């Protein structure tokens, strides 16, 4: 007994990797994606010239054909009217004879006559012409003349019938073979010249494509060299055309990539330098503890010294944890994520003050401010404000006061410390920068760098200066609104207390 297995599910739509050629539903790639750009330009140029030559040749052929036809018709009409009004036609009809073959060949015109009773008479000795209703209408007076093409004896004739003075109608017929030979020669000449023009257009298109795409090939070679060697030297730019603008845009990308790589290298180098000191101290303390706990106990430490070493180890571990967290935060050199909230900056300040007060119980925090709603990342904002408060608490003397003011998006933090030296002001927000006085104090030199990065990601700014009391003043400006505004904005806000 056989079982039926269900068909496999259709494959899910997957994104096309960059650089691949799009495929049709049948899996076949479009033909023009399988050809080079130069061959496509050449092919399109050849097709365009070929179509233009074909239309011109067709128009010229039709025009010449119509002109020859009109000239022949007018010539036959003139000769027919002239012969129908002369006495020679009456004499020829009364003699009841026919033109000789020599005269027929010399004139290259067939002559016929239709009597008033619609009887057809041939006045030459050529093949009999089969006349019809158009010529009968001329005899009966229903038409002034008739012109049409008939076949007799395997030969095409252009036939003209006009009324005769003696009654009836005179018919002249001229073969179309000479006219057709002229048209055939004209068609052959147009075909040859058209083919030559298409070939010349194809060669010219290939030359233009090769010369025009030479800058593209140079740019492609340079890009491949950069991808192979990682040499981010900007490319030379010549002219002001589309290729030059493409090269300029690529140079801008190279500049940004080079700056990003330099920042990454600098961050790694600075991080390695900053991590080396606490790691060395931590290893030294651990070696002392290992020697004290070694066999024999010859180097046994007193309880107080052992407690101090353990406390020092714990502090160094906390310093390493803080440094690693700061490095991770600084490594996020990217725009603000799309997961943002509308937060009240005054509440963020309250939470940051409460956290710093626990770490610095000997410092008084004087906080005042008004609600200010900001669209951003609450965690990043709280981290930046906490860093500002930590910096102020670190430099404040015991029992000193840190003033925190928030007004219309401007957060000002002032301390009563020694202030910032003028030489340190331009570098206070640089990564790993530490003034001469701060090198003996705990810290990694990354806190204020994080403040500047968070401010930049929220379209804000940060500045440093001196307060009226001589201490440091750090200012954080963030755009926002007095009322809730933006995504996830709460409809109501509960009042929050001030610490």
PyMOL commands that set and color helices and strands:
alter all, ss='L'
color gray80, all
select helices_A, chain A and resi 31-34+37-84+87-95+101-107+133-139+177-212+214-229+242-292+303-331+345-359+378-395+422-425+437-440+447-457
alter helices_A, ss='H'
color red, helices_A
select strands_A, chain A and resi 109-114+120-122+145-152+155-163+169-175+341-344+364-369+373-376+401-407+410-414+461-466+472-477
alter strands_A, ss='S'
color yellow, strands_A
deselect
rebuild
show_as cartoon
